[in-house]
Amino acid sequence: MTTKTARGLWAVLLTTAVMSTAAACSDDGGSASSTASKAASAAASVASRGSDVVASATAAAGEKMKNFKNGVNAKGDVELGKPSTDSDGRATAKVTVTNSADSKKSYAVQVNFRDGSGNLLDTAVVTVDDVGARSSKDATARSNRKLSGDVKADVGTALRH
């Protein structure tokens, strides 16, 4: 199998996984197809970069999000701090989850690390378990590999259950 064929296969698999997750979890007033379209666009961006490492990390993130059963969109409950670099050269970002519900909830947050032009460099999923009712809890998202330059972070998907 050629590298080009392998990348294409990863892109198809990733798009399928992300679209099925996004379609099942959209309750933010936007349509499931709109959410799925955004996810497919992100997957296409990864595929166009041609980076096996990024594609692999994104596929793994999609799988983790897919396994977060009965999740509802909680992107509005998540704030990210400004990314920094740890001693290993990996990008990190503080993730703060605020639970506005009347009961304890758990979260899965997909954090995308991008360059100054908006190109996807890496993605990571952070789980924040047992956030108390009407309280906040912090976690740290860490890139899967060393990143350099002007790295920015954004929330790709956030699910609560």
N, C-alpha and C positions, 0 to 999 in steps of 0.2 A: 504494500500500500504506500503510495507516495505521500509526502508531507502535505501537499495541497489537498489530496483526497481526505486525509485524516482530519485536517482543519475543517473541511466542509462537513464531514460527519459530526464532529464536535459541535459545530454551529447548529446543525439540524437538531441534534439531541438536546442541546442547551435551550434552543428556542422552544421546543416542545415542552420541556420541563418547566421553564419559567412561565410560559403562557398558561399551562394548566394550573399552576399555583396561583398566578395572578387572577385568573378567571374565577377561581373558587373562593377567593378571599377579598373581593372588592365590595366594600359597603360604605365607601366614603362619598356617595352621591354620584360618583363617576360610574360609567358603565363598565362591566367586566371586559367588554371588547376594547374599550379605551385603555384600560389598565394592561390588558394583554398586548395591545399594540405598542405601548411604551416599553414593556418588557422585551418584546421582539426586537424593537429598535435598539435597545441596550445590547441584546445578544448579537445583533448584526454588527454593532460597533466593535464588539469584542472580536468577532470573526474577521472583520476587515483589518484589524491590527495585526492579525496573523501570529499572535503570540500564543504558543502552546501553554505557557505558564499561566497567562491571564485566562485563557479558555478553561483550563483545568480548575483554577480557583473559582471561576464563575459557575462552572458546572457543579462543583462541590457545594457552593453557596446555595444554588438552586435546589439541590437535593436536601440540604438541611432545612430550607424554608418549606419545602414540600412535606417534610416529615413533621412539621409543627401543626398538628391536627386541630381542626375547628378554629383556626385563627381568624380574627377580624382585623381589618386595616387599623393600625394604630400609629401611623406615621406622625400624626399631630401630637402624640405623647412623647416624642423623642427629640432631644436636642443634642447636637454634636459640638464638641469643643474644637478649637483650632488644632489641626494635625501637627505633630512634632515627630522627631526621629529618636528612636531608642538607641542604646549602646550597640545594637547589632545592625543598625542602619535601616531598620524597618519603620515604616510610618505607623504612628499610633494616634488614636483620637478618643477622647473621653466621650462616653455615651451616657446621657442622663435620661432615664425613663421616669415619667410622672404618671402615676396611676390615679385617674380621677374616679374610678369605680368605688363602690361601697364594699368590695371584697378583694381579697388578695388575688393578683394576676401574675402571669409569667409572660415574657416577651421574647421574640426572636427579631433581631434587627440586622438587616443587611447593610453594611457600610461600604460604599464605593470610594476608592481612592483614585483621583483624577489628576492629570497634569494641568498646567495653566491654560491649555487650549480646550480643556474639557474631555480629553481622551482618557478612556478607562485604563488605568495602570494595574489595578488589583481590586479584589473585593473580599470581604470577610463577613462572617455571620457571628454575632454575639448573642448569647442567650442570657437573659436577666430573669432569674427565677424568683418567685415569691415576693413580688413588690407589694408591700402592704397597702391596704385601702387608703386612698387619699394621701399617698406619700410618694417619695422619689427614691431611686436607687441608681448608683453609678456602676459602670463597667468600662472596660477599655477594649476598643477594636484595634487589632494589630494586623498589618499587612502580612501576606504570606512570604514575601521576599523583600530584599532591599529596594528602596525607592529613593530617588534623588531629585533635586530640583524643587520647583514650586508645587508641592502636593496639596491638593484640596480634598475634603471629604464631604460626601453627601449621603443621605439616607435613601437607599434604593427601595427597600420594602421594610415595613415593620408590622409584625403581627402580634396580637394579644390573645391569650386564652386563659 
